[in-house]
Amino acid sequence: MHILKRVSPLSGTITVPGDKSISHRSIMLSALAEGTSTITNFLTGEDCLSTIDAFRKMGISIQRDHSTVTVHGEGLYGLKESMEPINLGNSGTTARLILGILAGTPNHYCLYGDTSLSVRPMDRVTVPLSKMGARFDGNQEGRLLPLSVRGQELTPLDYTLPINSAQVKSAILLGGLFADGTTKVTEPVPTRDHTERMLKGYGVKVKKEHNTISLDGKQTLYAMDVEVPGDISSAAFFLCAAAMKEGSDIVVKDIGLNPTRTGVLDMLERMGASISIQVTRHIGDEPIGDVTVKGSNLSAISISGEDIPRLIDELPILALVASQAKGKTVITDAQELRYKETDRIQAVVDTLQQMGVEIEGTEDGMVIHGSTKPLQGGTYHSFKDHRIGMMIAVASLLTEDDIHLQEADAINISYPNFFEHMDSLLKG
């Protein structure tokens, strides 16, 4: 249990841990590349360590010195059969993306995860990968983990995403690396594009026309050094905290500003937050920069449609921000929140209602009525979900009484030093 007390505004400067999405992909692509890649500012959260462990079990030599990781790639077909089932922990990104790779690898693998991961739908990737020729077997006809994967010679696929999911898009593109021909993925709404950007860095020719991404299979990946930018999804918790806490003034440095990920900054600006964004450099094809936020009087907005894929992970903290904004905030088209580490729509609604917020859940989102009255302290549960845990921790800035956060260690999944950074900003 972690005890959180209502305290002063936030002030100061921090640098958040490395981007979770990029950290995962850096291990996977480096393993498939020829040569040795060095990754710096790697996120050492539990999910990303699951990715390292999985590839080690498949014969990839990986050394880690704190946040610097060295991967000795074995080429596109260099993965070995694991002598034991591979534990993916709680990581949905690891599970879905690795399925794309293993679908075309001529080996047999058994994959499993923890209780939470075992109820998250995998058919959204196994169905299109099966159309490419992959073979899967597992719970509910391959819908859930544990899963058995027997890699095959894949055929290319022209696929339109039925849901807006960067994980599904990435899994198909990774499977396309092994196919004899051109694989195409069309997304109705653009989702985070780290896979496409990073593939180019590893020497793969990737084309994008309108909303269709395509690549030819059998291309060689070449090792590269990767500097992982700070994770905007982690930074969002402190940026949002500062925006709604009067007197706050913080700077988060060196965070990724990929336009497919900056929806949370756009929403804060629309709500009236005092926010300044400065791109300072590029790492490969990824823009990096500093964001300054000051406490402001906020107004309600609507969040829907093309907004959602650019801020899906930030919706829990934005719901908390909306509880402090004048008016009624409506979030729609976010049904994907129900398939995360927990049902995040229900978790957010239950938690904020317990805190005294007037909020209603809907099938695909929520309606939040803003108020300036203090929130209620008490005992709260993270639902073993890192983003719900961090939302509750930030809410402690607004409560009259202490918050007792159960299962706070879930935050280690993406932000191991979250409380250390929170304390530093509270001390100014």
Secondary structure, DSSP 8 states (H G I E B T S, - for coil): -EEE------EEEE---B-HHHHHHHHHHHHHSEEEEEEES---SHHHHHHHHHHHHTT-EEEEETTEEEEEEE-TT-----SS-EE-TT-HHHHHHHHHHHHTSSSEEEEE--TTGGGS--HHHHHHHHHTT-EEEEHHHHTEEEEEEE-------EEE-SS--HHHHHHHHHHHTTSSSEEEEE-SS----HHHHHHHHTT--EEEETTEEEEESS---B---EE--B-HHHHHHHHHHHHHSTT-EEEEEEEE--TTTTHHHHHHHHTT-EEEEEEEEEETTEEEEEEEEE----B--EE-GGGGGGTGGGHHHHHHHHTTSBSEEEE-S-GGGGGSSS-HHHHHHHHHHHTT-EEEEETTEEEEE---S-B--EEEE-TT-HHHHHHHHHHGGGBSS-EEEETGGGGGGT-TTHHHHHHHHHH-
